[in-house]
Amino acid sequence: MSGQEEKLRGNNWLQRVWYFYVDGFKAMTLGRTLWLIIAIKVIVFFVILRFIFFPDFLATKASTDEQKAQYVRQQMVSTPPSLPPEEGEAH
């Protein structure tokens, strides 16, 4: 590397690592497309699907933090309802 390039890229090892990756991404052809696909998949998985599979359930049960905490305590401590006996079983 010439002296002028060294000044442009900096003497700091962190700058050299940064520019190493920047230059690598600039030289990519197929890699850019693959990274774009990866970025789109990450956005779909962690942003869009979060709202579908993990809705804010407690917001439907309570409005304040104290009410939400009380609801969770009640659900954790309460005993499950007993199941009715099956037909033909002895009591």
C-alpha positions in Angstrom: 0.0 0.0 0.0 1.4 3.4 -0.9 1.8 6.2 1.6 -1.2 8.1 0.2 -3.5 5.0 0.5 -2.2 4.5 4.0 -3.3 8.1 4.9 -6.7 7.5 3.3 -7.3 4.2 5.1 -5.8 5.4 8.4 -3.3 3.9 10.8 -5.8 2.6 13.3 -6.3 -1.1 13.2 -10.1 -0.6 13.5 -10.1 1.6 10.5 -8.1 -0.9 8.5 -10.5 -3.7 9.5 -13.5 -1.5 8.5 -12.0 -0.6 5.1 -11.0 -4.3 4.5 -14.7 -5.2 4.7 -15.9 -2.1 2.8 -13.5 -3.0 -0.1 -14.6 -6.6 0.1 -18.3 -5.7 -0.3 -17.5 -3.3 -3.1 -15.8 -6.1 -5.0 -18.7 -8.5 -4.6 -21.1 -9.4 -7.4 -23.1 -12.4 -6.4 -22.4 -11.7 -2.7 -24.4 -8.5 -2.6 -27.5 -10.3 -3.9 -27.0 -13.0 -1.3 -26.6 -10.4 1.5 -29.7 -8.6 0.3 -31.7 -11.9 0.5 -30.4 -12.6 4.0 -31.4 -9.1 5.1 -34.9 -9.5 3.7 -35.3 -12.9 5.5 -34.1 -11.4 8.8 -36.6 -8.6 8.5 -39.4 -11.0 7.7 -38.5 -13.5 10.5 -37.9 -11.0 13.3 -40.1 -8.1 12.5 -43.2 -9.2 10.6 -43.6 -12.7 12.1 -43.2 -11.3 15.6 -46.5 -9.5 15.2 -48.2 -12.6 13.9 -47.0 -15.1 16.4 -46.4 -13.0 19.5 -49.2 -10.5 19.9 -49.4 -8.4 23.0 -51.7 -10.8 24.9 -51.5 -9.0 28.2 -52.8 -5.8 26.6 -56.1 -7.6 26.0 -56.3 -8.6 29.6 -55.2 -5.5 31.5 -54.4 -1.9 30.8 -51.8 -0.9 33.5 -48.6 -2.6 34.5 -50.0 -3.4 38.0 -53.1 -5.0 36.5 -50.9 -7.1 34.1 -48.8 -8.2 37.1 -51.9 -9.1 39.0 -53.2 -11.1 36.1 -50.0 -13.1 35.7 -49.8 -13.8 39.4 -53.4 -15.0 39.4 -52.8 -17.3 36.4 -49.6 -18.8 37.9 -51.1 -19.5 41.3 -54.6 -20.6 40.5 -55.3 -24.3 40.2 -56.6 -25.6 36.8 -60.2 -26.5 36.6 -61.0 -30.1 37.2 -62.0 -32.2 34.2 -65.4 -33.9 34.2 -65.1 -37.7 34.5 -65.2 -39.7 31.3 -68.3 -41.7 30.5 -68.2 -45.2 31.9 -65.6 -44.4 34.6 -66.3 -45.2 38.2 -66.5 -42.2 40.5 
